[in-house]
Amino acid sequence: MKAFRVRGIVWETGGKCPDLPAEATVECESKEDIAGALSDAYGWLVSDFTVVGRSSSGRGPSA
């Protein structure tokens, strides 16, 4: 697993205003898995984000 630091997260909230992070660190296998990992962690779909860093190990999603 790798830990990816992402920011500028755009959430698909259907017009609702839940308290969701604009930045997070998420643990997954590859960049292609980031949106799914964020969705699994926070319960909302993601439409966009920017990867700002990566490490070979991490501690899971965190804001």
C-alpha positions as a printed NumPy array, in Angstrom:
array([[  0.   ,   0.   ,   0.   ],
       [  1.033,   3.571,  -0.65 ],
       [ -0.141,   6.747,   1.056],
       [ -1.166,   9.579,  -1.262],
       [ -1.623,  13.166,  -0.098],
       [ -4.402,  14.85 ,  -2.084],
       [ -5.9  ,  18.333,  -2.039],
       [ -8.52 ,  20.277,  -3.946],
       [-10.966,  17.403,  -3.472],
       [-14.259,  18.043,  -5.255],
       [-17.037,  15.938,  -3.736],
       [-20.267,  14.899,  -5.483],
       [-22.762,  15.786,  -2.746],
       [-25.986,  16.198,  -4.707],
       [-26.531,  19.705,  -3.354],
       [-26.065,  18.696,   0.296],
       [-23.432,  20.388,   2.462],
       [-21.74 ,  17.666,   4.537],
       [-18.516,  18.438,   6.392],
       [-15.945,  16.894,   4.024],
       [-12.207,  17.584,   3.801],
       [-10.621,  19.529,   0.952],
       [ -7.335,  17.708,   1.699],
       [ -6.62 ,  14.185,   2.895],
       [ -4.071,  11.417,   3.014],
       [ -5.402,   8.142,   1.678],
       [ -3.856,   4.675,   1.537],
       [ -4.348,   2.603,  -1.616],
       [ -2.439,   0.606,  -4.241],
       [ -2.158,   3.243,  -7.004],
       [ -3.254,   6.707,  -8.18 ],
       [ -6.132,   5.067, -10.051],
       [ -7.55 ,   3.832,  -6.72 ],
       [ -7.541,   7.193,  -4.892],
       [-11.101,   8.278,  -5.769],
       [-12.484,   4.911,  -4.685],
       [-10.51 ,   4.96 ,  -1.436],
       [-11.749,   8.488,  -0.631],
       [-15.315,   7.465,  -1.432],
       [-15.025,   4.368,   0.777],
       [-13.556,   6.411,   3.646],
       [-16.007,   9.327,   3.576],
       [-19.145,   7.895,   1.935],
       [-19.348,  10.409,  -0.943],
       [-18.228,  10.237,  -4.576],
       [-15.253,  12.301,  -5.722],
       [-15.163,  14.104,  -9.071],
       [-11.706,  15.724,  -8.892],
       [ -8.557,  16.08 ,  -6.764],
       [ -4.84 ,  16.834,  -7.081],
       [ -2.145,  14.454,  -5.838],
       [  0.527,  16.438,  -3.991],
       [  2.634,  13.66 ,  -2.506],
       [  3.179,   9.94 ,  -2.077],
       [  4.97 ,   7.615,   0.313],
       [  5.394,   3.849,   0.377],
       [  3.441,   3.429,   3.612],
       [  0.755,   5.337,   5.408],
       [ -1.872,   5.325,   8.095],
       [ -5.055,   5.45 ,   6.017],
       [ -7.355,   8.384,   5.28 ],
       [ -6.878,  11.512,   7.337],
       [ -7.801,  15.131,   6.859]])
